[in-house]
Amino acid sequence: EVQLVESGGGMVQPGGSLRLSCAASGLTFSSYDMNWVRQAPGKGPEWVSAVKTSGYNTYYADSVKGRFTISRDNAKNTLYLQMNSLKPEDTALYYCVGSGRVLYWGQGTQVTVAS
């Protein structure tokens, strides 16, 4: 059974930082491109960032470019998202998504940015 388990969410003040993690099991992690997708209350899903299998190629939505950094550790089957300079509009449920022949989604971790 494929499992993607996110952690690291929480409440932080504007300008603060959080580091999300996603622990993967049940799949060959190093063979999957990995993504972070978020969904704010009352809105549709928004793609945030992606990293290719090797970890060397990374991509970001314009809304987070320069503030967020995606990375992966294939030896630990773990995906990360370092989020700096957080804004209230970053408040959302953040999902880890593995993309291959099929999409695998985690259950999400809540990030709330408020003063």
C-alpha positions in Angstrom: 0.0 0.0 0.0 1.3 3.4 -1.0 1.5 5.9 1.8 2.5 9.6 1.7 2.5 11.1 5.2 3.0 14.8 5.5 4.2 16.5 8.7 5.6 19.9 9.9 2.5 22.1 9.5 1.3 24.4 12.1 0.5 28.0 12.9 3.1 30.7 12.3 3.2 34.5 12.2 3.7 36.4 8.9 7.3 36.4 8.0 8.0 33.1 9.8 9.2 29.8 8.5 8.1 26.2 8.4 9.6 23.0 7.0 7.2 20.4 5.7 8.2 16.8 5.3 6.5 13.9 3.4 7.5 10.4 4.3 6.8 7.9 1.4 6.4 4.2 1.6 5.0 1.4 -0.6 6.5 2.9 -3.8 9.8 3.3 -5.4 10.2 6.8 -4.3 13.3 7.6 -6.4 11.2 6.8 -9.6 8.5 9.4 -8.9 8.5 13.1 -9.6 7.2 14.7 -6.4 5.0 17.7 -5.9 3.6 19.9 -3.3 0.0 21.1 -3.9 -2.0 23.3 -1.5 -5.7 24.0 -1.1 -6.9 27.1 0.7 -10.4 27.2 2.3 -13.1 27.7 -0.4 -10.6 27.4 -3.2 -9.4 24.8 -5.6 -6.1 23.0 -5.5 -3.0 25.0 -6.4 0.2 23.4 -7.5 3.1 24.9 -5.5 6.3 23.1 -6.4 7.8 20.1 -8.1 11.1 18.2 -8.0 12.2 15.6 -10.6 13.4 12.2 -9.6 17.1 13.1 -9.3 16.4 16.1 -7.1 18.3 18.4 -9.4 15.4 19.9 -11.3 13.0 22.0 -9.3 10.0 24.1 -10.3 7.9 26.7 -8.4 4.7 28.6 -8.8 5.2 32.3 -9.2 3.4 32.9 -5.9 6.1 31.1 -3.9 9.3 31.5 -6.0 12.1 32.9 -4.0 10.5 32.0 -0.7 10.0 28.2 -0.8 12.5 25.5 -1.5 11.7 21.9 -2.5 14.1 19.1 -1.9 14.1 15.3 -1.6 16.2 12.6 0.0 15.9 9.5 -2.0 17.8 7.5 0.5 15.3 8.4 3.2 12.2 8.3 0.9 11.4 11.8 2.1 10.2 15.0 0.4 10.7 18.4 1.9 9.4 22.0 1.5 11.2 24.8 3.3 8.9 27.7 3.5 10.3 31.1 4.4 8.8 34.6 4.6 5.4 33.1 5.0 2.3 35.3 4.1 -1.3 34.9 5.2 -2.2 33.9 1.7 0.0 30.8 2.1 -2.6 29.5 4.6 -3.8 26.2 3.2 -3.8 22.4 3.5 -0.5 21.2 1.9 -0.4 17.9 0.1 2.5 15.8 -1.0 1.8 14.3 -4.5 3.8 11.6 -6.2 3.4 11.7 -10.0 4.1 8.6 -12.1 1.8 6.3 -14.0 -0.7 7.3 -11.3 -1.0 10.1 -8.9 -0.5 9.4 -5.2 -1.7 12.0 -2.6 -1.0 12.3 1.1 -3.6 13.3 3.6 -2.3 16.8 3.9 -0.8 19.0 6.7 -2.4 22.3 7.7 -0.3 25.5 7.5 -1.9 28.7 9.0 -0.1 32.0 8.7 -1.7 34.6 11.0 -0.7 37.3 13.5 
